[in-house]
């Protein structure tokens, strides 16, 4: 029996859950492609594909070679790649992004969005973050950046022409005008921006003009999207991008978060990608209802992709969803050394080190279970829930013993120890979201760490408050990543299993 949702049945929002912020979308024929920020992680800028705007499958990472993405070892967490714009023009895909820790604004092209993408075209004359690309009727390419300012460029060479000029920058006095996107729709050029900062006051506003340079008239209903000052379950809504659906309707993808727990509410998955319908009134866009279970678009939906919850590391290369902080040298991470195993060779001495050998996947569900079979005979390593170098919980194995460790800001401690048989051991982490708040100080979830016994039963060694692995505590722009690491010697992993725990 097909599991394809019927028209009118609700669909799950976010459409791309987990740490997938700053979505930018484009359409090529009947296909839709979407890119997100990746910050300090390598490979950079995940690329997704959909035929219905609802079900998305990651098909690659645009920056998957060291020649494309230079992130020095001292790159801060929440540094790296900010706010890509993805566009389809003249038979090619164009991706422009800011590397705040290296090359500044850079541009890439591809004929297939799954890759390979070109080496970077540097844009030394484009200053600012969150760059956008738009083409005029005569082929002129305009690059607009946060602030908001604009300059004409040659996207094939990176050359700029003339001085940047200031454009409309949102409401007077509004914080952080950013994420500009410029569109030609009907008889107007529309300038869409985010403002208010990417926290609870985030929002989307828009203005229109007759030319790409303006002057721009602000929409009288601005902000056209915000959840500031509300108790809506989706907060921090902003950083939007518009696209036309297959039936001619309009839609917006944007980022938001799902806070849980008591006051002030903590979000742990990072900023996620949401979808909302858009209608037009008097040539202004009106954003429709944003809901965790929104009405399905009025067209047939594709069969949802089956995403494997288990990786047995049988392929010669890692799947596209695996990411590592800053770099992933082949000599430190490979599936070719021991057939059917992931081999990690330690660089840094712990997860506090910016050069730690770590391979993880984004946590995408509020409650989930992860398991890994680790052989620590030649070293020390295990499984971790990571937000950054100063905020992580891990369970670490050495021959005959496991330890639960916690790093919370300046504090690092061994929480629990447990003897094991010498040899491979199954480590397990369960994240359980808070469902009912009984105390205003109650955290968003509980992170339980332990091992499995010979019969597969969970032996819990520690249950830790998840608020300390949240953006509200740690700061920054990223979300949790769960994965495997090595902190001494060489450690082998036979499989990694991630599965959501349903409400």
N, C-alpha and C positions, 0 to 999 in steps of 0.2 A: 504494500500500500504506500502511495506517495505521501511524504511528509511535507509537501509544498503547502504553505499557508494559503487558505482561501481568501479571496478578496473580502475586505471588510473586517476580517479577524484581526485582533490586535497583534502588533509585532513588538519585539523587545527593543528598547532604547536604553543604553547606547547601542548603536549599530556596530561600532568597533570598540569593545570594552577594554579596560586596562589602560596602561600608560601609552596613549596614542593622542597627543595634543596637537593643536594648531593645524587642523585638517585643511588641506587644499585639494580641490576636486576639478576634474575636467572631463569632457565627453568626447569620444572619438567614434562616430557612427552610433552603433547600438551599445557600445561599451563605455563604462565609467571607470576612471582611475583616480586614486586618492593617495596623497602623501602626507606624512606627519613628521613633526620634530623628533629627533632622537638624542639630542644633547651630547653627553660625554660617551655615548655607547658606539661601538663598532660591531658590525657594519652600520652605516648611517642611512637615515631617511627610508623607512619601510614604505613599500609601494603595494597598494591593494587594488583589486579588480572586482567589479560587480556588473551585472546586467540589469539590476532592478533597484539600485540605491539602498537596498536593505541588507542583503547578504553579501559580505565582503570576504575575499580570500587574499591572503598575502602572497604575492607572486615573486617578490624579490626585495632587495635593498638597493637603492640607486647608487650609493657610495659603498662599494664592497671591496675596493682595492686600496692599499696604503697610498698609492699615487693620487687617489681622489680625496682622501680624508686624512689630513695631518692633525693629530691630536697629541700634543707633547705629553710626556709623563706627568707633568705638573698641572695639566688641565683640571680645573676645579670641577667637582660634581655640579651639575646644572650649567656647566659651560658647554663648549662645543657647538653643535648645529641648532640654529634657531629658525623656526617659522619658514618652511619652504613654500614656494608657489609652484604649482604644477599646471602647465598649459599645453594644449595641442594646437599647433598652428603650422600651416603650410606643409602638412604631411609629416611633421616631426613632433616629438614630445620635448618640452623645454622645462627644466627645473632650475630655479634660482633659490639660493639659500645663503644664510650668513653663518660663517664659522667664526664665532666670537673669540675662539682660542687659537686661531691660526691665520687663515688666508683672507679673512674678511668676507666680502660678498663674492660668490662664485656661481657660475652657471654651467649646466650640463645639458647634453642633448642625447636623444636615443630615437631609433626608429621603432623599437619594441620596448614598452615600458617595463617589461620583465628584465631588461638588460640584454647586452651590456650597455652601460651609459659611458659617455665620453670622459676623458680626463677633463679637469676643471678649466674653464675659461675665466680668468680672473678679471675682476671689475674694480681696479684701483680708484676709478673716478666716481664710484657709487659709495656714498658714505651713509651709514645708518643701518638699522636692522629691519627684518621682516620685508624683504624686497618683493615687489610684484612686477609682472610683465603684462603689457597690453599692447596690441597692434592697432594702429589707425587704418583707415580705408586705403591709404596710399602706401602702406607697408611700414610706416614709421613705428619704431618700438619705443615705448615709454616705460621707464622703470620708476616706480613710486615706492618710497620707504617710509618707515615710521617717523612721525614727527609733525606734519606729513610734508614731504617734499618730493619733487619729480625731476628727472633728467632724461634726455633722449640718449639712447645707446644703440650700438651695433651689436646684437646678441651673438653674432658669429665671431667677433673679435674681442669684445669687451670694451671697445672704445666708446667714450662719452663725448657728447657735443653740447657745448654751452654750459652755463652755470645752472646748478639746481635751483628750482623755483619753489617757493612755498605755496601749498594748496590749503584747502579747508582742513582744519585740524580738530573738528568736533566742537562740543559745547565749550563755551568760554570757561577757562579754569579747570576743565576736566583733566584728570590725571591720565598720563600715558596714552596719548593717541598713537595707535599702532595697528599692525596687521592690515594695511591698506590693500584693497583690491579694486581695480578699475574695470568697468564693463561698458560696452555699447549695447544698449537694449532699447529697441524702438528708436525714438527720436532724441534720446538723451544718452549722455555718458554719466554713469553712476559711480560714485566713490564711496565704497563701503569701508568702515574702519571699526576697530575695537577701541574702547576707552574705559577709564575707571580703574585700571589695573586688573591683573588676572586673578584677583581674590574675590571676595564676596560682592564687590561693587562693579564687577565686570559687566560689560554690555556691548551691544552693536548699534552703531548709528550710521546714517547714510545721507548723502547729498547728491545733487544732480546738476549738470551743466550741459551746454550745447557743444562743447569741445572737450577733449581730454585734459586740457589745461585749465578748464573752468572759464569764468568764475562759477563757483558752486553754491547752490541754494540748499540749505539744510532742510531735511524733512521735518514738518511741523510736529510729527508724532515721535521724534527721537527721544530716547533710544528705542529702536524697533524691536530689540530683544534685550531683556535683562530680568534677573530674578532677585535683584538687590532688595533688601528689606522685606522679603517674603519668607514663608516657611515651606516653600516648595522643596521636594526631595532632591531636585537637581539644582545645584547652585553654581556660581562662578561662570555663568553662561556668557560666551563671547567668542571672539576670533572666528567669525563666520566666513563662508564662501558660498556663492550662489551657483546653481546649475539647473538646466532645464530637463524635465523628465521626458520619458518616451511619448507621453500623450500631449506634450506641449505645456504641461504645468511646470511650476517653479518650486525649487526646494533649497533649503539651506543646510549645510553641514557646519557644525560649530563644536567648540569644546565645552565641557561642563564637568562637574564633580558630583559625587554622591556621598555627602557627609553622613556619618553614623555616630551613635553614642550620644552622650549628654552634651553639655555646654562647654565649648562653643561648637562642637561637632568636629569630627576629624575625618579627612578623606585620605585613604591609604593607597588607592590604585592609581593615583595621579589624575591628570585631566584626560577625559575620554572623549570619543567622537560621537556626537548625537546628530539626529536628523529631524527636521521640522518642515511642514509644508509652508509655502509662500503664495499669497494671492496679491493681486495688484489693484489698488484703488486710487484713482486720479493720478496714475503713473507713479505711484509710490508702492514699495513692497510692504506687505503686512504679514508678519510671521505668525503662523498658526500655533495651535496648542503644542506644548512640549510636555511629553509624558513618558514615564518609564515603560508603559504599555500603550503605544500610540496606535491609532487606526492605520491599517495597511494602506499603501498607495493603491489607487484604482486601476491597477494593471496586474497581469499575472506575475507572480513571484517565482523566481527560480528555485530549484531544489537547493536547500542549504548545503554548503560544503561540509563534508565530514572531516573534522580536524582531529588528527590522531592525538590521543591523550598520553601515548607512550612512545618513547623513542628508544629503539634497541641498538642504535648506533651502528647499523649494518651498512650504511652508505659511506662512500669515500669522502664526502663532504657533509658538514653539518647542515641541517635544514635551515630555511631562511629566518625562522623565528628566534634562533639563538643569537644572543648578543653578549658582548664583553666590554668592560670599561676600557676605553681609549685605544686599545689595539688587541690583536689576537695572533701573535706570531705562531707559525705552523709548528715550530720546534717545541712550543709549550702547550699546544692543543691539537690533538690529532685523533682520527679514528682509524689510522692506517698502521699504527704500531702493534696493536693487539686486535686481531679480527673480531668485530662485534663488540668492541669496547671503546669508550672514550678515554683517552689517556691525557691527563693533565700533569704538567711538570711545573713545579713551583718557581715563581719569581719573587714576589713579595713574601714576607714572613707571616702575614696575617691579612684579614680582610680590612684592617685599618690602613693598609699600604695601597697607594694609588696604582701600583703595578702588580697587584695580586692576579694570579691566574684564576679566572672565574668565567664560567659560561652559564648564562641563565635565560629564562624566558619571562615575559611580563606576567604578573598575576592579573588575571582577567575576571575573576569572580570574587564576590564578597566572602564566600565560604568555599574552601577548596582543600584538597588533600594531595600532597606530593610525596613520592617515595623514590628512593634510589638504592641500587645495590652497589656498594663500594668495596673495593679491595685495597686496603691501606698498607699492604705488606711492605711496600717500598717507600712509604712516606706518611704524611699526615694530611687529611682533608675531609671534606664532607659536603653538607648541604646547608644553604643559607637563604634567609629572607633578607634582602638587601634594599635599603633606600639610598645610602651613600656610605662613605668610609667611616662616618661617625655614628651611624644608626643601622644596626643589623643584629639579627639573632641567628645563631648557627648551631648545628650539631656536628661535632668533629670526631673522626675516628682515627685511632692508631691501633696497632696490633694488640688485641685483647682489651680495649677500652674505648668508650665514647665519652665525650664531654659536651654539655650545653654551655655556650658562651653568649654573653650579651654585651654589646657596645651601645651606650646611650650617651651621646655627647662626650664629655670628658671622662666618663666612667666606663670601665671595662671589667667584667667579672666572670669567673667560672660559676655558673648557676647550679650545675649538677654533674656528677660523674657516675659511670655505670660500667661494670666489667662485662665483657663479651667473650665469646669463643674466638680464638685466633683464626683469622680467615675473613672472607667476605661477610659483610653485615648489611642488613636492610635498614636504612635510616628513613624516618617518616616525620613530616611536618603537617599538622592540620590547622587551618585557619577557620575560625568559627565567628561569623558576624554577630554582633549584638542585635537581638531581635526586639527586646523590650527593655526600655530604659527605666530602671528603678531608682537611680541616683543621678543627679545632674552631673556628677563627675565621672560617670561610667564611660569607659573607653569604647572605641568602635568595634573591636573584635578581640579575640583571644588567640594567641599563637602557641600551639602545643607542639613540643618537640620530643622525640623519643626514638625507639627502635622497635622492630618486630621480632617476636620470639620465634622459635622453631615451628610453631603452628600458625604463624602469621598474625598473631594477636598484637595489638599496639601496647607497648610498655611506655607510658608517658613519663618523662623525666622532669619536665618543666612546662608550666602554662603561664605565658607572659602577656602582659597588657600590650595590645597592638598600637595604642596611641603614640608610643615612642618611635614607631616606624610610620609616622604620618607626616604630611607636609606641614600641618599646623604646628608640629613640634620641631621638625628638622629644618623647615624652610626649603627653598628651592622650587624646581619646576618638574621634577620627575616623580615616578611612582615606584611601587615595589617591583623587584625582579627576584625570582626564585631560581636557584640553580646550584651547580656543583663547583667546587673549588679545591685547589691544592695549596697548602701553606708550607709544606716541607717535602722534599724529595719528589717522587713520582707516585701518582694515585690513579687507579683505574676504576671506571664506572661501567657496569654491564648494561644498565638500562636506567631510564628516568621516566617516571609516570606522574602525570598531572591530571587531576580530574576535578570538576566542580562538584560541590555538595549542594544539592538543591534545597530550597527553602522547605 
